Amino acid sequence: MSQAEQPDRLRPDHEVTVDDVRQLMGASTPHFALQLRERIRALIRGLPPDHPARVLGEEEIARLDTIAVRGEVRGEGDDDLRPLPSLVE
């Protein structure tokens, strides 16, 4: 995963949307959390504090910080699958 951004998002006239943040979060895993965090941080930089994309982006940055350090548990709620443990447990 590189820090490179889609060219359309780099255009000066591009209006950042909640969908832009969601597209980046689609690939979120502990392995890529820090790279995604930086891409989202760059994407929302300059947006007003109450902009929906900035609000979502800041929430996702906090989540990415957590999974980068603690990992994440998957498989919760499905009786057929055992949860995968966090990397730090």
C-alpha positions in Angstrom: 0.0 0.0 0.0 1.5 3.3 -1.0 0.9 6.8 0.1 -0.1 7.7 -3.5 -3.5 9.1 -4.0 -6.0 8.7 -6.8 -5.3 11.5 -9.3 -9.0 12.7 -9.2 -8.7 13.3 -5.5 -5.7 15.5 -6.0 -7.4 17.9 -8.4 -7.7 21.4 -6.8 -11.4 21.5 -7.7 -12.2 18.1 -6.1 -14.7 18.4 -3.3 -13.9 15.8 -0.6 -16.9 13.7 0.3 -17.8 11.1 2.9 -17.6 8.5 0.1 -13.9 9.4 -0.4 -13.2 8.6 3.2 -15.3 5.4 3.0 -13.4 4.2 -0.1 -10.1 4.5 1.7 -11.5 2.7 4.8 -12.6 -0.3 2.6 -9.0 -1.6 2.8 -8.6 -1.1 6.5 -6.6 -3.8 8.2 -4.1 -3.6 11.0 -1.3 -4.1 8.5 -2.3 -1.0 6.5 -3.8 1.1 9.2 -1.0 3.7 9.5 -0.8 4.2 5.8 -4.5 4.7 5.5 -4.5 7.0 8.5 -2.1 9.3 6.7 -4.0 9.2 3.5 -7.2 10.2 5.3 -5.4 12.9 7.3 -4.2 14.4 4.0 -7.6 14.1 2.4 -9.5 16.0 5.2 -6.8 18.6 5.8 -8.3 22.0 5.2 -11.9 21.0 5.6 -13.9 22.9 8.2 -14.3 21.0 11.6 -18.1 20.4 11.0 -17.7 19.1 7.4 -19.2 15.5 7.3 -16.1 14.1 5.6 -13.8 15.6 8.2 -16.0 14.3 11.1 -16.0 10.7 9.6 -12.3 11.0 8.8 -11.4 11.9 12.3 -13.4 9.0 13.7 -11.8 6.6 11.3 -8.3 8.0 12.1 -8.9 7.2 15.8 -10.1 3.7 14.9 -7.1 3.2 12.7 -4.8 4.2 15.5 -6.4 1.6 17.7 -6.2 -1.3 15.2 -2.7 -0.4 14.2 -1.5 -1.1 17.8 -4.0 -3.6 19.1 -5.1 -5.5 16.0 -8.8 -6.3 15.6 -11.0 -9.3 16.4 -12.9 -10.8 13.6 -15.6 -13.4 13.6 -17.6 -12.0 16.5 -21.3 -12.9 16.5 -21.0 -15.8 14.1 -21.5 -19.1 16.0 -19.7 -21.0 13.2 -16.5 -19.1 13.4 -14.1 -18.6 16.3 -13.0 -15.0 16.7 -9.4 -14.4 15.6 -7.4 -12.9 18.6 -5.9 -9.5 18.6 -2.1 -9.4 17.9 -1.4 -8.1 21.4 -3.4 -10.6 23.4 
